[in-house]
Every structure is written in C-alpha cells, then in structure tokens.
Amino acid sequence: MSFSRFFWYEMAHLATNPANLLLNGGDIKLKSYIIRIELEESNPLIWRRVIMPAGATFNRLHDVIQNVTNFQSGYPGSGYHLFEFDLSKENMIVTNNEEAYLEHQHYKKNKKMYEVRLKTMSPNMLEFEKRYQERLKIEVRKPTGLKIDNYLEKHKEIKYTYDFGDNWHFKVNLEQIVDDYYFGYPTLLDGAETAPPEDVGGIHGYYEFLEVYRNPKHPEHEEMKAWAESQYFRKYDPNWINESLKGLKYRKTEWDKINHERYQIIEDKYRKK
C-alpha cells in the first residue's frame, strides 16, 4: 500500500474511533468539547462549564452531568433513575428505559400489525392510537452504544431529562471545540449554584427544601439536614467535582504534552491538579 493510501486509510479509521481528530495545518491533534450544562427553570441558574474529550458515548455524557450535580445515577453509582436524551432534530431519543427501547423494536418488526390496529380501532380510541404510534416511530437507541460527537457538532445542543418523577430538564450546549486538552477525562471549568439532591420533588420541591435546610430556626431544620446527608447532598464544590471526574476516563491522557512532575500537574490551561 502506498503512503498516501495508507494515510487516508488511517484517517478514515481514526475518524470513527473515540479519539476524534482535528487537522491543524499538517498536525493531527485530538479534539475536545467545551460544553455548558444548564438546569432549566432553576433561578438563580444552576450551570456548569465542562471540557471533555471527544468520543464520549451518551452514557458517558450522562455520567458527566450526574457527577457535576448532586445526582447519584452516574458512574461509579448504579442506575438510580431513568434518563433520556431528546435528539428531536433527528427524530431520535437515547435512553436507558428498556421498556421504551423494546416498544420501538416491536413496532419496527410489526408495522403491518399496527396498520391493522389503526383500521380496526374504535372511533373514540383512534386519536389516542395515532398519537401512540407516532411516538413509537421515534427511533430509540441505547446510551452505551452511541457517541455524542455527530449530533453535538451538527446541532450544538442536546436536551437531557433525568428522573421521570422529579422531571429534571437540562440543556447541554456546545461552546467550543479545542485541540489543546490532553487529559483522558472531563474537567469542570466553571459553574454556579448548588445542584438539587435526589428525590427532592422537582425544581419547586428543591426550593422548598432549601428554605428549611438554610434556616436553623425552622422546626424541621435538623431533620432536613439529616435527610440531605443521607442523599449525599453537598454545596457546589469545584475541587470535589474535579476529583470525581477523574474516574470518568475514556481516553488516554497525553502526559508528554502536560507540564507535570511525576504526574502532579505543575501548570495547565484547564486543570490545576
């Protein structure tokens, strides 16, 4: 194989590899995303700015959101609640909801049966059945087998819903693509406000919780503090979050490009330690 053919063969392979690339002049560099995560309806706004290597699955993005908030479903925790990424611009959802996935698979394999159902459905149930089948047409993918890169770069925004009871809605916006981040795991760059604990009752329940939690004179203050501790609730702490994010490694760290002393960071544009 000639050098030119070998080069483009390698580029085609790497383009589908988790180590996504940027070509700057003649240099080949790994790319990363700077994203902004916002909890909708929060006031003051709860938000985080994170840099993360390209090539993450939707499940890994879920882990990132969980780790920069106070929720407990992300790695290294187990699946505490269901979640869903709404990729409406491509008529797709990505979710850990096995029931929704199996329903969509059943629809794809039995479309004729669903057509017959529409023809034989009683008039008072027909509109309901039409809406149900329209929902079944939406492609459902599992979060572990699909990467965020194509959708994020094309559409710049991903909608994320966590816990279908408390119903937390997040926006994830792409702010920048960079080629000078050399760590194999995400880093919190900035943010504001403390995130809610699990099972607090949604956004309105969270602000009711804070009124009691922050008022030592409230008769339920001590009880609420004990409950918050049982839910691993903690104030916004960037250092703690960044230690946690080290566990979300999915790309090799390029230590040869980082100013460090025995893997202790001396100086870096994105990480302090």
N, C-alpha and C positions, 0 to 999 in steps of 0.2 A: 504494500500500500504506500502511495506517495505521501510526502509530508503534508501537503495541502489537504488531501483526502482524510488523512489521519487526524489533522487538526479539527476539521469540521465534524468528523465523527465524534471526537471527544467533546466538542461544544454541544452537539445535539444530545449526547449522553448527559452532560452536566446540566443542561437546561431543564431536564426532567428530574434532576437529583435534588435532594433537600438543600444542598449547598449551592443555592442560586447565585448567579454571577452578574457582575457589571463589567462591561468592557470600557475602560477609560484610556483612550489612545491605544497603545499596544499592551497595556496592563490588564490582567484578568484579576478581578477582585470580588470577594464575597460581598453580597449586599445584605442590608438590614433595613428594617422599617421602624420609623418613629411614629407611634400611634397615640392618639388621645382617647381615653375611655371616660365616658360621662354617664352618670346615673340620672336618668330622666326624672323629672318632677322634683328633684332634690333642690332645696333652697335654704341656705346658700349651696351652690352647685358642688357636688362631690365629684371630683375628677382626678385622673391620673395620666401622666405622660410617661410612656414606656418605650424603650428601644428593644427590639427583639430580632434575632437573626431570621432571615427569610427561610422558607421551607417548613414552617410550623404547620401542623395539622389543626383543624378546627378544635379538636380535643385539647391540644396544647394551648390554643388561644383561650379556651375555657379555663384551663389551669391558671393562666396568667391573670385573668380577671378575678378569679377566686382568691389568688394569693395577694393581690394588691388591694383587696377589700377585706371584710371580716367573715366572708362565707367559707364553708367547710367542705365543699364538694370537689375541689381541685386536688391534684396530687400535692402532697402524699396522702391526702384523705381519700375516702371512698365516695361513691355516688350518693350524696345526701338527698338531692332533689333532681328532678328532670330539668333539662335546659334545651334551648332551641336557638339556632342562628337563622334569621329570616333573610334569605337571599332572593328577595322578591323580584329583582331586576332580571333574574334568570329562572324565575318560576320554580324555586327550589327552597327546601328547608333542610338544615343539617341538625340532627337531634340524637340524643341518647334515649329517646322514647321508643322502645322496641315495638310497642303496640302500633304506633303511627307508621313505623317502617314496614311492619308486616301487613298492615291495611293497604298501603300503597303497592306492595308487591302482589298482593291478592288481586287488586284492581288491574294491574298491568297484565296479569295472567288470565283474567276472566272478564275482559271488556265486553264480550258478547252477552254474557250473563247480566251485566249491569245495564246494557242497552235494552234487554228484555224487561228488566225491572222498571225502567222508565216508561215503557209502553204499557205495562200492566198495572202500574201504580194507581191507587185511588186518587181522584182529583184533590181531595183535601190534604194528601201527603206528597203530591207531586213536586211542589216548590221546595219542600224540605229535602226531598230526594235529589233534586237537581243541584241544590247547594252542597249537599253531602258529596255528590260525585265530582263536582268542581273542585272541592278540597282534595279528593283522592287523586286528581290529575296532577297535583303539585308533586314534583319529584322529591322524594325523601331519601337523604343519604345519611350514613353513619359518620360521626365526627372523627373517628380514628383513621379513616382511610382517605380523607380528602384534605388537601392543603389549602391554605388561605390565600396564597400568592396571587393567583389569576384574578379572583374576584376582587380582592382588596386593591390591586393595582388598577384594575379596569374601572371600578365603581367608586373607589375611595371611601366607602362607608359600609359597615356591617352592623346589622341590628341583632342584639342578643337579649333573650329573655331567660331569666332564671327563676325557678320555683314557681310553678303554675298556680300555687295557692297565694303566696305573698305577691307574686307577679312583678318581679323587678325587671325593668326595661333599661338597657344600656345602648349607647351609640359608641361604636368604635370607628374613629376616623383616621385615615392615613394622612399624616402631616408631611413626611419627607422620606425619601429613600436615600440611604447613605452607604458608603463603601469603606468607612474607617472605624467600624465597630468590630473588634476582634474576639469578643467573648462568645462562648457557645451557649449562653443562656441569657434571658432577658434582664434588663436593668430598669428600675424606676428612676426617672429623671426629675420629675416634679409632680405636684399634686396639691390638693387642698381638701380639708374636711374629713372627719372620721366617718367611716362607712358603717352601715347597719349590721347588727348581728343576725344570725339565723332565726327564723320563726318569730319575728317581732311583729308581724301583722301588716307587712307592706309599708309604703312610704309614710302613710298617716300614722300607723302604729309606731313607726320609728320615732317620729317627733313627739308622740305622747310618752314613749319610753324615756326619751331624753329629758323631758320635763321632770320626771320623777328621779331619774338617775343623777341629774345635776343639782338636785335640791335636797341637801342634807336634812332639811326640816320637814320634808314630806313624810307622812306616816308609813309609806311603803318603800322608802328610800333604801333601807338595809336589805329588804327582801329583793328589791330590784337589782341591787349591786350583786347579790349572791347569784341571782339568775343570770345576769350578764356574764359573770365569771364562768358559769357553767357552759355558756355559749361561746367562750373564748373571745369575748368582746374586748377590743383594745383600742385606745386612741390612735389616730394616724401617726405612724412611726416609720419614716422612710428607711432608716437603718435596719430595723427589724424586717421590713418588707424585702429589702435587697438581699439580706441573708437568706430569706425564704426562697427568693427567686433563683438562687444558685442551684437549687435542687431541680430546676426545670431545664436541665441541659439536654440539647438535641443537636448540637453541632460541636465540632472540635474547636477548643479555644486555641487561637494562634499566639501562643506565648512569645514567639520570636519577634512579634510586632508590638509587644506591650512592654513598657518600661516597668520592670519589676525586679525584686531581689528575692530569689528563692520563692517565687510565686506570691510574694507580698507586693502589691501594687505601690509603686513609688509615685507615679503620676500618670493620669489617663484622662482623656477628654470626657468620658462618660461614667467611669466608675472611680470611686475613691478607695475602695478596699474590696 
